[in-house]
Amino acid sequence: MRSAYSGLTLMLAFGLVACSEPSETMSSESEETSSSAVDALQEASQEAASTPQMAAQEALNAEISLGSAVKRLCSSVLVGGRTIEHVMAQELSNASAAGVDFSFSIDGDLVTGAGAGQTVQALYREHLGCTLVKDTSVEVLRAQFDPTLYPEKPAASDAEWPLGDLVVLPTEIPGVDLEAINAAVNQAFEDIEPNQNINTRAVLVIHEGKIIAEQYAEPFNAQMPQLGWSMTKTVTAALTGMLVEEGIFNVDAPPGIPEWQSADDPRRQITLENLLQMSSGLEYSEVYTAGSMSDVILMLYTTGDTAAYAIDQPLAEEPGSTFYYSSGTTNIIARTHRQAFDGFQEYFNFPQERLFSKLGMRSAVIEPDASGTFVGSSYMYATPRDWAKIGLLYLQDGQWNGEQILPEGWVDYSVTPASSADQGQYGIQLWLNAGAPEDPMDRPLPNLPANMYYLSGFEGQNVVVLPDHDLIVVRMGVTTSGPRPIWQLTESVLEAVSQGAQ
């Protein structure tokens, strides 16, 4: 597949692509700009660039824009199996930077972007996906990993999903209003608001461990991996549970971050649980709008060591006292994983050996940064069916085909609200709907069950688990404005299952 794009080059104007967890409702503005307005904007940019400070700011903007585009292009094409034309038309079509042209080329396993006096590259490695080449070299990245030493992935099987690959959608299910479910799935591909461009790409409904509804938008299909963004956090937490069970970590103890070990550093008191529950107290900005220059954007696109960026932040609150969603804390956790292994190869092999192969997942790829740490906050690709298996593993209390994959009690621990989450909205790298301790109806989604929990990622990636109904709803896509479709979909599916059972 990679050779098909060798030497292909495109030109376009491009600006910042935000890239993490959005609010439930997103908005964007677009307008046509007259040629005189463009000229005025370009003149203003040239005047601003006359000062060193503004020139540095423009250079940083260009670095972020270029890096986000190169990374997404590399992963979408070389991991996701899409065409470069489709990625350009979908994810990279709406951003613009007046007067700046960026060119992109894919040559074998290397994607290069150039413009505004800068060049940014991303390297594709089999089993590891794409990594921005930051603060290192392509040669160093290639030396980190030998794909021939990677664990053998599970073979294809004609057994019924989830133990195999066979999916035969039912035409009727006793006690379930399947017609209503299929109608809800169809509706999830339609705009909720006028001209929203909801861009749903996949929807699955799993009931009693079987896929009962499934639909994809062209050109996506059941074999194409899709980016889960912050759904990756839950996978990072699952891997953490395994290392806790082995005695490598203790959730109640500080994880031993070397940079925090001086006697007068208050950060040395931050426990692993504080990090897992998004209550580290570290100063950090998780803002996704273009031009925000927030910590999450700078972490992902201006440094080769995402964990080091987050580790370097000062303490702003008492650890454990305040809930604040932070991708940086998840990447700190990911680095503690890496440091527990003897080398990169053993660390890179770990998710496949201990989690993905156990679940029969062949598509899953967690991408590392240039330092060799998985970007555990954001960068896992998998097919929607494989993402659904993560939800099913949690629904089954960490068991799979008779084997206890996650430690006993880890799922219960994961769905216990953090004391710092005032609406009971967060557990262990997992979103909850538990409600305020003194008022369970004061919860983020009062129309849905209090014991519902879900994986959630930027642009509307979701795996929603409803334990009381043995039900999982998966939605993937690129929704950049308006309400997310997942909640209307989940309410409709839940109603169809509940009514059919009456």
Buried (B, 14 or more C-beta within 10 A) or exposed (E): EBEEBEEBEBEBBBBBBBBBBBEEEBEEEEEEEEEEEEEEEEEEBEEEBEEEEEEEBBBBBBBBBBBBBBBBBBBBBBBBBBEBEBBBEBBBEEBBBBBBEBEBBBBEBBBBBBBBEBEBBBBBBBBBBBBBBBBBEBEEBEEBBEEEEBBEBBEEEEEBBBEBBEBEEEEEBEEBBBEBBBEBBEBBBEBBEEEBBBBBBBBBBBBEBBBBBBBBBEEBEBEBBBBBBBBBBBBBBBBBBBBBBEEBBEBEEBBEBEEBEEEEBEBBBBBBBBBBBBBBBBBBBBEBBBEBBBBBBBBBBBBBBBBBBBBEBEBEBEBBEBBBBBBBBBBBBBBBBBEBBEEBBEBBBBBBEBBBBBBBBBBBBBBBBBBBBBBBBBBBBBBBBBBBBBBBBBBBBBBBEEEEBBBEEBBEBBBBBBEBBBBBBBBBBBBBBBBBEEEBEEBBBEEBBBEBBBBBBBBBBBBBBBBEBBBBBBBBBBBBBBBBBBBBBBBBBBBBBBEBEE
